[in-house]
Amino acid sequence: MAIRAIPSKLSKIQILRAQNLSARPWLVHGFSTRIHGNLGFTPHASRAEVERNRSAFVRQLGAFPKNKRPSLITLRQIHSDVIHCVDSPRDHQLAGDGLITATPGLLLAIQTADCLPVILVDTKHRAVGVFHAGWRGTVRRIVEKGIGEMFRCFGTRPRDLKAAIGPGIQGCCYEVGEEIRIKFESQFAYAASLFHEVKESDPVREKYPLLFLTARAPGHGELPAKIFLDLVEANRQQLLAAGVPSKNIEASPLCTNCHPELLFSYRAEKGKTGRMMAVAGIRMI
């Protein structure tokens, strides 16, 4: 299953939405793209511009009456497993990487530029959660813990959850070091299935192999293999392990590193980039 682009009724700008979440009339959700502009207060951004972009994005969701603007709740994200349950607007920004609520009128938001945004929706108790899942949050099981927090706060059962994994860096491009593979192997029995290796090629070595002969077996030096992590599959496995049915999980195929024309990518743009938002909330009546 794939997250599809649905043109906003208010403009030509597209908001990415998950098919498995779109049939819920009480639910507000969406994933921004580069077209919406930078939605994060990054070092290279003007605060006024970011605030304008955020306001425009919320309006383009088309989910709230003009006289009932939602409260946008964001986090100071710290690549953690810290999750906050919120039931009212905050006068100060919380630190963490997950937000959950069952209160109408609160629009929960996670910012990303390669890391995965994950939205969870409890269809029985009308509760939502958003999570920032980079490799650090993933190895700390933030999505699994998010389900636990939704059970603690709202009585959520995994079988009642719909999950949407938004655009992020995919296994084709997410090169990591051996130390990260070791961290995953220490936590997950299925860790080996999350990584694949690609041997580097060197045209000079291939054309002049004698230049690279050594005294040690096998007689020539080999380039180290590149290691790639499938972060989407890692989070899907956590959802399954927590009891979310496979048919209830939807993941975007869009890779941020492959599509910098559409999505912000920290890696593709060497750190000088904006931030997208994944948002979820409950409509005000």
PAMAR-863304 format. One record per residue (C-alpha): residue number from 1; residue in one letter; y negated, z negated, x. Coordinates in steps of 0.1 Angstrom, whole numbers, plus 5000, padded with zeros to 4 digits. Each point is the difference from the previous one (the first is absolute). Layout:
<pts>
<pt><pos>NUM</pos><code>A</code><v>Y</v><w>Z</w><u>X</u></pt>
...
</pts>
This chain:
<pts>
<pt><pos>1</pos><code>M</code><v>5000</v><w>5000</w><u>5000</u></pt>
<pt><pos>2</pos><code>A</code><v>4965</v><w>5007</w><u>5012</u></pt>
<pt><pos>3</pos><code>I</code><v>4966</v><w>4987</w><u>4992</u></pt>
<pt><pos>4</pos><code>R</code><v>4980</v><w>5027</w><u>4984</u></pt>
<pt><pos>5</pos><code>A</code><v>4963</v><w>5009</w><u>5000</u></pt>
<pt><pos>6</pos><code>I</code><v>4983</v><w>4997</w><u>4966</u></pt>
<pt><pos>7</pos><code>P</code><v>4965</v><w>5014</w><u>4997</u></pt>
<pt><pos>8</pos><code>S</code><v>4976</v><w>4973</w><u>4988</u></pt>
<pt><pos>9</pos><code>K</code><v>4984</v><w>5008</w><u>4966</u></pt>
<pt><pos>10</pos><code>L</code><v>4967</v><w>4989</w><u>5014</u></pt>
<pt><pos>11</pos><code>S</code><v>4998</v><w>5024</w><u>5029</u></pt>
<pt><pos>12</pos><code>K</code><v>5019</v><w>5026</w><u>5021</u></pt>
<pt><pos>13</pos><code>I</code><v>5010</v><w>4973</w><u>5024</u></pt>
<pt><pos>14</pos><code>Q</code><v>5038</v><w>4993</w><u>5000</u></pt>
<pt><pos>15</pos><code>I</code><v>5014</v><w>4965</w><u>4998</u></pt>
<pt><pos>16</pos><code>L</code><v>5037</v><w>4996</w><u>5010</u></pt>
<pt><pos>17</pos><code>R</code><v>5021</v><w>4982</w><u>4974</u></pt>
<pt><pos>18</pos><code>A</code><v>5036</v><w>4991</w><u>4998</u></pt>
<pt><pos>19</pos><code>Q</code><v>5020</v><w>5017</w><u>4972</u></pt>
<pt><pos>20</pos><code>N</code><v>5021</v><w>4969</w><u>4994</u></pt>
<pt><pos>21</pos><code>L</code><v>4968</v><w>4979</w><u>4994</u></pt>
<pt><pos>22</pos><code>S</code><v>4979</v><w>5025</w><u>4980</u></pt>
<pt><pos>23</pos><code>A</code><v>5017</v><w>4994</w><u>4967</u></pt>
<pt><pos>24</pos><code>R</code><v>4988</v><w>4964</w><u>4997</u></pt>
<pt><pos>25</pos><code>P</code><v>4968</v><w>5001</w><u>4978</u></pt>
<pt><pos>26</pos><code>W</code><v>4990</v><w>4964</w><u>5011</u></pt>
<pt><pos>27</pos><code>L</code><v>5003</v><w>5008</w><u>5037</u></pt>
<pt><pos>28</pos><code>V</code><v>4972</v><w>5014</w><u>5023</u></pt>
<pt><pos>29</pos><code>H</code><v>5011</v><w>5013</w><u>5033</u></pt>
<pt><pos>30</pos><code>G</code><v>4992</v><w>5027</w><u>5026</u></pt>
<pt><pos>31</pos><code>F</code><v>5000</v><w>5010</w><u>5037</u></pt>
<pt><pos>32</pos><code>S</code><v>4968</v><w>5014</w><u>5014</u></pt>
<pt><pos>33</pos><code>T</code><v>4998</v><w>5029</w><u>5024</u></pt>
<pt><pos>34</pos><code>R</code><v>4976</v><w>5012</w><u>5027</u></pt>
<pt><pos>35</pos><code>I</code><v>4981</v><w>5018</w><u>4973</u></pt>
<pt><pos>36</pos><code>H</code><v>4988</v><w>4967</w><u>4986</u></pt>
<pt><pos>37</pos><code>G</code><v>4983</v><w>4992</w><u>5033</u></pt>
<pt><pos>38</pos><code>N</code><v>5005</v><w>4969</w><u>5022</u></pt>
<pt><pos>39</pos><code>L</code><v>5008</v><w>4969</w><u>4979</u></pt>
<pt><pos>40</pos><code>G</code><v>5002</v><w>4976</w><u>5029</u></pt>
<pt><pos>41</pos><code>F</code><v>4974</v><w>4981</w><u>5019</u></pt>
<pt><pos>42</pos><code>T</code><v>5009</v><w>5015</w><u>5034</u></pt>
<pt><pos>43</pos><code>P</code><v>4979</v><w>4997</w><u>5031</u></pt>
<pt><pos>44</pos><code>H</code><v>4987</v><w>5036</w><u>4996</u></pt>
<pt><pos>45</pos><code>A</code><v>4992</v><w>4997</w><u>4963</u></pt>
<pt><pos>46</pos><code>S</code><v>4968</v><w>4993</w><u>4981</u></pt>
<pt><pos>47</pos><code>R</code><v>5005</v><w>4970</w><u>4977</u></pt>
<pt><pos>48</pos><code>A</code><v>4978</v><w>5016</w><u>4973</u></pt>
<pt><pos>49</pos><code>E</code><v>5020</v><w>5033</w><u>5002</u></pt>
<pt><pos>50</pos><code>V</code><v>5033</v><w>4981</w><u>4997</u></pt>
<pt><pos>51</pos><code>E</code><v>4988</v><w>4980</w><u>4970</u></pt>
<pt><pos>52</pos><code>R</code><v>4989</v><w>5033</w><u>4983</u></pt>
<pt><pos>53</pos><code>N</code><v>5034</v><w>5016</w><u>5007</u></pt>
<pt><pos>54</pos><code>R</code><v>5018</v><w>4970</w><u>4986</u></pt>
<pt><pos>55</pos><code>S</code><v>4979</v><w>4999</w><u>4969</u></pt>
<pt><pos>56</pos><code>A</code><v>5006</v><w>5037</w><u>4995</u></pt>
<pt><pos>57</pos><code>F</code><v>5038</v><w>4997</w><u>5005</u></pt>
<pt><pos>58</pos><code>V</code><v>5002</v><w>4972</w><u>4975</u></pt>
<pt><pos>59</pos><code>R</code><v>4980</v><w>5020</w><u>4974</u></pt>
<pt><pos>60</pos><code>Q</code><v>5023</v><w>5030</w><u>5007</u></pt>
<pt><pos>61</pos><code>L</code><v>5030</v><w>4979</w><u>4990</u></pt>
<pt><pos>62</pos><code>G</code><v>4986</v><w>5003</w><u>4965</u></pt>
<pt><pos>63</pos><code>A</code><v>5018</v><w>4968</w><u>4989</u></pt>
<pt><pos>64</pos><code>F</code><v>4972</v><w>4977</w><u>4990</u></pt>
<pt><pos>65</pos><code>P</code><v>4971</v><w>5002</w><u>4975</u></pt>
<pt><pos>66</pos><code>K</code><v>4966</v><w>5004</w><u>5015</u></pt>
<pt><pos>67</pos><code>N</code><v>4990</v><w>4965</w><u>4988</u></pt>
<pt><pos>68</pos><code>K</code><v>5032</v><w>4984</w><u>5014</u></pt>
<pt><pos>69</pos><code>R</code><v>5001</v><w>5008</w><u>5037</u></pt>
<pt><pos>70</pos><code>P</code><v>5030</v><w>4986</w><u>5018</u></pt>
<pt><pos>71</pos><code>S</code><v>4998</v><w>4976</w><u>5029</u></pt>
<pt><pos>72</pos><code>L</code><v>5012</v><w>5017</w><u>5032</u></pt>
<pt><pos>73</pos><code>I</code><v>5020</v><w>4975</w><u>5020</u></pt>
<pt><pos>74</pos><code>T</code><v>5006</v><w>5009</w><u>5037</u></pt>
<pt><pos>75</pos><code>L</code><v>5013</v><w>4982</w><u>5030</u></pt>
<pt><pos>76</pos><code>R</code><v>4992</v><w>4995</w><u>5036</u></pt>
<pt><pos>77</pos><code>Q</code><v>5033</v><w>5015</w><u>5011</u></pt>
<pt><pos>78</pos><code>I</code><v>5017</v><w>4984</w><u>5030</u></pt>
<pt><pos>79</pos><code>H</code><v>5035</v><w>5017</w><u>5001</u></pt>
<pt><pos>80</pos><code>S</code><v>5017</v><w>4970</w><u>4986</u></pt>
<pt><pos>81</pos><code>D</code><v>5023</v><w>4989</w><u>4972</u></pt>
<pt><pos>82</pos><code>V</code><v>4973</v><w>4979</w><u>4983</u></pt>
<pt><pos>83</pos><code>I</code><v>4998</v><w>5007</w><u>4963</u></pt>
<pt><pos>84</pos><code>H</code><v>4973</v><w>4986</w><u>4976</u></pt>
<pt><pos>85</pos><code>C</code><v>5004</v><w>4995</w><u>4962</u></pt>
<pt><pos>86</pos><code>V</code><v>4966</v><w>5005</w><u>4984</u></pt>
<pt><pos>87</pos><code>D</code><v>4989</v><w>4994</w><u>4965</u></pt>
<pt><pos>88</pos><code>S</code><v>4962</v><w>5003</w><u>5003</u></pt>
<pt><pos>89</pos><code>P</code><v>4974</v><w>5018</w><u>5021</u></pt>
<pt><pos>90</pos><code>R</code><v>4994</v><w>4985</w><u>5035</u></pt>
<pt><pos>91</pos><code>D</code><v>4966</v><w>4992</w><u>5015</u></pt>
<pt><pos>92</pos><code>H</code><v>5016</v><w>5003</w><u>5035</u></pt>
<pt><pos>93</pos><code>Q</code><v>5025</v><w>5023</w><u>5015</u></pt>
<pt><pos>94</pos><code>L</code><v>5035</v><w>4988</w><u>5005</u></pt>
<pt><pos>95</pos><code>A</code><v>5021</v><w>5007</w><u>5031</u></pt>
<pt><pos>96</pos><code>G</code><v>5035</v><w>5014</w><u>4996</u></pt>
<pt><pos>97</pos><code>D</code><v>5019</v><w>5032</w><u>4991</u></pt>
<pt><pos>98</pos><code>G</code><v>5011</v><w>4996</w><u>4964</u></pt>
<pt><pos>99</pos><code>L</code><v>4984</v><w>4993</w><u>4966</u></pt>
<pt><pos>100</pos><code>I</code><v>5017</v><w>4993</w><u>4967</u></pt>
<pt><pos>101</pos><code>T</code><v>4985</v><w>4993</w><u>4965</u></pt>
<pt><pos>102</pos><code>A</code><v>5007</v><w>5000</w><u>4963</u></pt>
<pt><pos>103</pos><code>T</code><v>4964</v><w>4997</w><u>4990</u></pt>
<pt><pos>104</pos><code>P</code><v>4984</v><w>5030</w><u>4983</u></pt>
<pt><pos>105</pos><code>G</code><v>4968</v><w>5014</w><u>5016</u></pt>
<pt><pos>106</pos><code>L</code><v>5009</v><w>4993</w><u>5036</u></pt>
<pt><pos>107</pos><code>L</code><v>5005</v><w>5031</w><u>5021</u></pt>
<pt><pos>108</pos><code>L</code><v>5021</v><w>4991</w><u>5030</u></pt>
<pt><pos>109</pos><code>A</code><v>4995</v><w>5022</w><u>5031</u></pt>
<pt><pos>110</pos><code>I</code><v>5017</v><w>5006</w><u>5033</u></pt>
<pt><pos>111</pos><code>Q</code><v>4985</v><w>5022</w><u>5028</u></pt>
<pt><pos>112</pos><code>T</code><v>5020</v><w>5023</w><u>5022</u></pt>
<pt><pos>113</pos><code>A</code><v>4998</v><w>5028</w><u>5025</u></pt>
<pt><pos>114</pos><code>D</code><v>5036</v><w>5004</w><u>5011</u></pt>
<pt><pos>115</pos><code>C</code><v>5016</v><w>4967</w><u>4988</u></pt>
<pt><pos>116</pos><code>L</code><v>5018</v><w>5002</w><u>4966</u></pt>
<pt><pos>117</pos><code>P</code><v>4984</v><w>4988</w><u>4968</u></pt>
<pt><pos>118</pos><code>V</code><v>5025</v><w>4986</w><u>4976</u></pt>
<pt><pos>119</pos><code>I</code><v>4994</v><w>4994</w><u>4963</u></pt>
<pt><pos>120</pos><code>L</code><v>5023</v><w>4978</w><u>4979</u></pt>
<pt><pos>121</pos><code>V</code><v>4998</v><w>4998</w><u>4962</u></pt>
<pt><pos>122</pos><code>D</code><v>5018</v><w>4975</w><u>4978</u></pt>
<pt><pos>123</pos><code>T</code><v>5005</v><w>5020</w><u>4968</u></pt>
<pt><pos>124</pos><code>K</code><v>5012</v><w>4970</w><u>4980</u></pt>
<pt><pos>125</pos><code>H</code><v>4974</v><w>4974</w><u>5009</u></pt>
<pt><pos>126</pos><code>R</code><v>4971</v><w>5024</w><u>5007</u></pt>
<pt><pos>127</pos><code>A</code><v>4993</v><w>4989</w><u>5035</u></pt>
<pt><pos>128</pos><code>V</code><v>4992</v><w>5021</w><u>5031</u></pt>
<pt><pos>129</pos><code>G</code><v>5000</v><w>4997</w><u>5038</u></pt>
<pt><pos>130</pos><code>V</code><v>4987</v><w>5020</w><u>5029</u></pt>
<pt><pos>131</pos><code>F</code><v>5012</v><w>4997</w><u>5036</u></pt>
<pt><pos>132</pos><code>H</code><v>4989</v><w>5013</w><u>5034</u></pt>
<pt><pos>133</pos><code>A</code><v>5032</v><w>5008</w><u>5019</u></pt>
<pt><pos>134</pos><code>G</code><v>4996</v><w>5011</w><u>5036</u></pt>
<pt><pos>135</pos><code>W</code><v>5029</v><w>4993</w><u>5024</u></pt>
<pt><pos>136</pos><code>R</code><v>4989</v><w>4964</w><u>5004</u></pt>
<pt><pos>137</pos><code>G</code><v>4998</v><w>4993</w><u>4963</u></pt>
<pt><pos>138</pos><code>T</code><v>5033</v><w>5018</w><u>4995</u></pt>
<pt><pos>139</pos><code>V</code><v>5019</v><w>4981</w><u>5026</u></pt>
<pt><pos>140</pos><code>R</code><v>4987</v><w>4968</w><u>4984</u></pt>
<pt><pos>141</pos><code>R</code><v>5014</v><w>5012</w><u>4967</u></pt>
<pt><pos>142</pos><code>I</code><v>4966</v><w>5001</w><u>4981</u></pt>
<pt><pos>143</pos><code>V</code><v>5014</v><w>5021</w><u>4971</u></pt>
<pt><pos>144</pos><code>E</code><v>5030</v><w>4977</w><u>4996</u></pt>
<pt><pos>145</pos><code>K</code><v>4978</v><w>4970</w><u>5001</u></pt>
<pt><pos>146</pos><code>G</code><v>4976</v><w>5016</w><u>4976</u></pt>
<pt><pos>147</pos><code>I</code><v>5028</v><w>5002</w><u>4974</u></pt>
<pt><pos>148</pos><code>G</code><v>5008</v><w>4964</w><u>5006</u></pt>
<pt><pos>149</pos><code>E</code><v>4963</v><w>4990</w><u>4995</u></pt>
<pt><pos>150</pos><code>M</code><v>4999</v><w>5021</w><u>4968</u></pt>
<pt><pos>151</pos><code>F</code><v>5031</v><w>4981</w><u>4988</u></pt>
<pt><pos>152</pos><code>R</code><v>4984</v><w>4966</w><u>5009</u></pt>
<pt><pos>153</pos><code>C</code><v>4967</v><w>5008</w><u>4983</u></pt>
<pt><pos>154</pos><code>F</code><v>5010</v><w>5022</w><u>4970</u></pt>
<pt><pos>155</pos><code>G</code><v>5038</v><w>4997</w><u>4996</u></pt>
<pt><pos>156</pos><code>T</code><v>5005</v><w>5036</w><u>5012</u></pt>
<pt><pos>157</pos><code>R</code><v>5035</v><w>5013</w><u>5003</u></pt>
<pt><pos>158</pos><code>P</code><v>5007</v><w>5028</w><u>5024</u></pt>
<pt><pos>159</pos><code>R</code><v>5018</v><w>5021</w><u>4974</u></pt>
<pt><pos>160</pos><code>D</code><v>4967</v><w>5001</w><u>4980</u></pt>
<pt><pos>161</pos><code>L</code><v>4980</v><w>5013</w><u>5030</u></pt>
<pt><pos>162</pos><code>K</code><v>4987</v><w>5035</w><u>5006</u></pt>
<pt><pos>163</pos><code>A</code><v>4990</v><w>5007</w><u>5036</u></pt>
<pt><pos>164</pos><code>A</code><v>4978</v><w>5027</w><u>5015</u></pt>
<pt><pos>165</pos><code>I</code><v>4997</v><w>5006</w><u>5037</u></pt>
<pt><pos>166</pos><code>G</code><v>4968</v><w>5020</w><u>5007</u></pt>
<pt><pos>167</pos><code>P</code><v>4991</v><w>5024</w><u>5028</u></pt>
<pt><pos>168</pos><code>G</code><v>5005</v><w>4987</w><u>5035</u></pt>
<pt><pos>169</pos><code>I</code><v>5013</v><w>5011</w><u>5034</u></pt>
<pt><pos>170</pos><code>Q</code><v>5035</v><w>5014</w><u>4996</u></pt>
<pt><pos>171</pos><code>G</code><v>5031</v><w>4999</w><u>5022</u></pt>
<pt><pos>172</pos><code>C</code><v>4991</v><w>5034</w><u>5013</u></pt>
<pt><pos>173</pos><code>C</code><v>4969</v><w>4987</w><u>5018</u></pt>
<pt><pos>174</pos><code>Y</code><v>5003</v><w>4962</w><u>5004</u></pt>
<pt><pos>175</pos><code>E</code><v>5009</v><w>4996</w><u>5036</u></pt>
<pt><pos>176</pos><code>V</code><v>5006</v><w>4964</w><u>5011</u></pt>
<pt><pos>177</pos><code>G</code><v>5011</v><w>4981</w><u>5031</u></pt>
<pt><pos>178</pos><code>E</code><v>5034</v><w>4985</w><u>5007</u></pt>
<pt><pos>179</pos><code>E</code><v>4986</v><w>4965</w><u>4994</u></pt>
<pt><pos>180</pos><code>I</code><v>4994</v><w>5009</w><u>4963</u></pt>
<pt><pos>181</pos><code>R</code><v>5035</v><w>5012</w><u>4995</u></pt>
<pt><pos>182</pos><code>I</code><v>5013</v><w>4967</w><u>5015</u></pt>
<pt><pos>183</pos><code>K</code><v>4978</v><w>4981</w><u>4975</u></pt>
<pt><pos>184</pos><code>F</code><v>5015</v><w>5019</w><u>4971</u></pt>
<pt><pos>185</pos><code>E</code><v>5035</v><w>4996</w><u>5013</u></pt>
<pt><pos>186</pos><code>S</code><v>4995</v><w>4962</w><u>5002</u></pt>
<pt><pos>187</pos><code>Q</code><v>4992</v><w>5000</w><u>4963</u></pt>
<pt><pos>188</pos><code>F</code><v>5019</v><w>5027</w><u>4982</u></pt>
<pt><pos>189</pos><code>A</code><v>5037</v><w>5009</w><u>5001</u></pt>
<pt><pos>190</pos><code>Y</code><v>4991</v><w>5036</w><u>4991</u></pt>
<pt><pos>191</pos><code>A</code><v>4973</v><w>5003</w><u>5026</u></pt>
<pt><pos>192</pos><code>A</code><v>5018</v><w>5028</w><u>5019</u></pt>
<pt><pos>193</pos><code>S</code><v>4996</v><w>5023</w><u>4970</u></pt>
<pt><pos>194</pos><code>L</code><v>4962</v><w>4996</w><u>5001</u></pt>
<pt><pos>195</pos><code>F</code><v>4996</v><w>5016</w><u>5035</u></pt>
<pt><pos>196</pos><code>H</code><v>5007</v><w>5033</w><u>5015</u></pt>
<pt><pos>197</pos><code>E</code><v>4995</v><w>5013</w><u>5036</u></pt>
<pt><pos>198</pos><code>V</code><v>4987</v><w>5033</w><u>5012</u></pt>
<pt><pos>199</pos><code>K</code><v>5004</v><w>5011</w><u>5036</u></pt>
<pt><pos>200</pos><code>E</code><v>4969</v><w>5013</w><u>5016</u></pt>
<pt><pos>201</pos><code>S</code><v>4999</v><w>5035</w><u>5013</u></pt>
<pt><pos>202</pos><code>D</code><v>4982</v><w>5011</w><u>5031</u></pt>
<pt><pos>203</pos><code>P</code><v>4996</v><w>5038</w><u>5006</u></pt>
<pt><pos>204</pos><code>V</code><v>4995</v><w>4994</w><u>5038</u></pt>
<pt><pos>205</pos><code>R</code><v>5033</v><w>4980</w><u>5003</u></pt>
<pt><pos>206</pos><code>E</code><v>5019</v><w>5026</w><u>4980</u></pt>
<pt><pos>207</pos><code>K</code><v>4987</v><w>5029</w><u>5022</u></pt>
<pt><pos>208</pos><code>Y</code><v>5003</v><w>4982</w><u>5034</u></pt>
<pt><pos>209</pos><code>P</code><v>5028</v><w>4974</w><u>4996</u></pt>
<pt><pos>210</pos><code>L</code><v>5005</v><w>4998</w><u>5038</u></pt>
<pt><pos>211</pos><code>L</code><v>4966</v><w>4984</w><u>5004</u></pt>
<pt><pos>212</pos><code>F</code><v>5012</v><w>4969</w><u>4981</u></pt>
<pt><pos>213</pos><code>L</code><v>5033</v><w>4994</w><u>5017</u></pt>
<pt><pos>214</pos><code>T</code><v>5007</v><w>4963</w><u>5010</u></pt>
<pt><pos>215</pos><code>A</code><v>5026</v><w>4982</w><u>5021</u></pt>
<pt><pos>216</pos><code>R</code><v>5011</v><w>4980</w><u>4969</u></pt>
<pt><pos>217</pos><code>A</code><v>5025</v><w>5012</w><u>4974</u></pt>
<pt><pos>218</pos><code>P</code><v>4998</v><w>5023</w><u>4980</u></pt>
<pt><pos>219</pos><code>G</code><v>4980</v><w>5016</w><u>5028</u></pt>
<pt><pos>220</pos><code>H</code><v>4967</v><w>5005</w><u>4983</u></pt>
<pt><pos>221</pos><code>G</code><v>4974</v><w>4978</w><u>4983</u></pt>
<pt><pos>222</pos><code>E</code><v>4999</v><w>5000</w><u>4962</u></pt>
<pt><pos>223</pos><code>L</code><v>4969</v><w>4996</w><u>4979</u></pt>
<pt><pos>224</pos><code>P</code><v>5002</v><w>4969</w><u>4977</u></pt>
<pt><pos>225</pos><code>A</code><v>5008</v><w>5007</w><u>4963</u></pt>
<pt><pos>226</pos><code>K</code><v>4972</v><w>4995</w><u>4975</u></pt>
<pt><pos>227</pos><code>I</code><v>5008</v><w>4974</w><u>4972</u></pt>
<pt><pos>228</pos><code>F</code><v>4988</v><w>5006</w><u>4965</u></pt>
<pt><pos>229</pos><code>L</code><v>5000</v><w>4974</w><u>4971</u></pt>
<pt><pos>230</pos><code>D</code><v>5004</v><w>5009</w><u>4964</u></pt>
<pt><pos>231</pos><code>L</code><v>4977</v><w>4975</w><u>4984</u></pt>
<pt><pos>232</pos><code>V</code><v>5005</v><w>5013</w><u>4965</u></pt>
<pt><pos>233</pos><code>E</code><v>5037</v><w>4995</w><u>5002</u></pt>
<pt><pos>234</pos><code>A</code><v>4996</v><w>4965</w><u>5015</u></pt>
<pt><pos>235</pos><code>N</code><v>4979</v><w>4990</w><u>4969</u></pt>
<pt><pos>236</pos><code>R</code><v>5023</v><w>5018</w><u>4976</u></pt>
<pt><pos>237</pos><code>Q</code><v>5029</v><w>4980</w><u>5014</u></pt>
<pt><pos>238</pos><code>Q</code><v>4981</v><w>4967</w><u>4996</u></pt>
<pt><pos>239</pos><code>L</code><v>4994</v><w>5009</w><u>4963</u></pt>
<pt><pos>240</pos><code>L</code><v>5037</v><w>5008</w><u>4995</u></pt>
<pt><pos>241</pos><code>A</code><v>5010</v><w>4968</w><u>5018</u></pt>
<pt><pos>242</pos><code>A</code><v>4978</v><w>4980</w><u>4977</u></pt>
<pt><pos>243</pos><code>G</code><v>5016</v><w>5015</w><u>4969</u></pt>
<pt><pos>244</pos><code>V</code><v>4976</v><w>5028</w><u>4990</u></pt>
<pt><pos>245</pos><code>P</code><v>5021</v><w>5029</w><u>4985</u></pt>
<pt><pos>246</pos><code>S</code><v>4999</v><w>5031</w><u>5021</u></pt>
<pt><pos>247</pos><code>K</code><v>4989</v><w>5021</w><u>4970</u></pt>
<pt><pos>248</pos><code>N</code><v>4969</v><w>4977</w><u>4997</u></pt>
<pt><pos>249</pos><code>I</code><v>4988</v><w>5009</w><u>5035</u></pt>
<pt><pos>250</pos><code>E</code><v>4977</v><w>5029</w><u>5007</u></pt>
<pt><pos>251</pos><code>A</code><v>4986</v><w>5010</w><u>5034</u></pt>
<pt><pos>252</pos><code>S</code><v>4974</v><w>5025</w><u>5010</u></pt>
<pt><pos>253</pos><code>P</code><v>5012</v><w>5028</w><u>5024</u></pt>
<pt><pos>254</pos><code>L</code><v>4965</v><w>5004</w><u>5015</u></pt>
<pt><pos>255</pos><code>C</code><v>4996</v><w>4991</w><u>5036</u></pt>
<pt><pos>256</pos><code>T</code><v>4966</v><w>4988</w><u>5011</u></pt>
<pt><pos>257</pos><code>N</code><v>5005</v><w>5013</w><u>5035</u></pt>
<pt><pos>258</pos><code>C</code><v>5010</v><w>5034</w><u>4988</u></pt>
<pt><pos>259</pos><code>H</code><v>4972</v><w>5004</w><u>4974</u></pt>
<pt><pos>260</pos><code>P</code><v>4967</v><w>4987</w><u>5016</u></pt>
<pt><pos>261</pos><code>E</code><v>4982</v><w>5026</w><u>4978</u></pt>
<pt><pos>262</pos><code>L</code><v>5010</v><w>4980</w><u>4969</u></pt>
<pt><pos>263</pos><code>L</code><v>5007</v><w>4965</w><u>5013</u></pt>
<pt><pos>264</pos><code>F</code><v>4986</v><w>4976</w><u>5026</u></pt>
<pt><pos>265</pos><code>S</code><v>5022</v><w>4995</w><u>5030</u></pt>
<pt><pos>266</pos><code>Y</code><v>4993</v><w>4974</w><u>5027</u></pt>
<pt><pos>267</pos><code>R</code><v>5024</v><w>5017</w><u>5024</u></pt>
<pt><pos>268</pos><code>A</code><v>4990</v><w>5036</w><u>4993</u></pt>
<pt><pos>269</pos><code>E</code><v>4963</v><w>4991</w><u>5005</u></pt>
<pt><pos>270</pos><code>K</code><v>5005</v><w>4976</w><u>5029</u></pt>
<pt><pos>271</pos><code>G</code><v>4986</v><w>4970</w><u>4982</u></pt>
<pt><pos>272</pos><code>K</code><v>4968</v><w>5015</w><u>4988</u></pt>
<pt><pos>273</pos><code>T</code><v>5007</v><w>5005</w><u>4964</u></pt>
<pt><pos>274</pos><code>G</code><v>4994</v><w>4987</w><u>4965</u></pt>
<pt><pos>275</pos><code>R</code><v>5022</v><w>4981</w><u>4975</u></pt>
<pt><pos>276</pos><code>M</code><v>5017</v><w>5009</w><u>4968</u></pt>
<pt><pos>277</pos><code>M</code><v>5007</v><w>4976</w><u>4971</u></pt>
<pt><pos>278</pos><code>A</code><v>5030</v><w>4993</w><u>4979</u></pt>
<pt><pos>279</pos><code>V</code><v>4990</v><w>4982</w><u>4968</u></pt>
<pt><pos>280</pos><code>A</code><v>5017</v><w>4984</w><u>4971</u></pt>
<pt><pos>281</pos><code>G</code><v>4988</v><w>4980</w><u>4970</u></pt>
<pt><pos>282</pos><code>I</code><v>5004</v><w>4991</w><u>4964</u></pt>
<pt><pos>283</pos><code>R</code><v>4977</v><w>5016</w><u>4975</u></pt>
<pt><pos>284</pos><code>M</code><v>4975</v><w>4978</w><u>4981</u></pt>
<pt><pos>285</pos><code>I</code><v>5004</v><w>5002</w><u>4963</u></pt>
</pts>
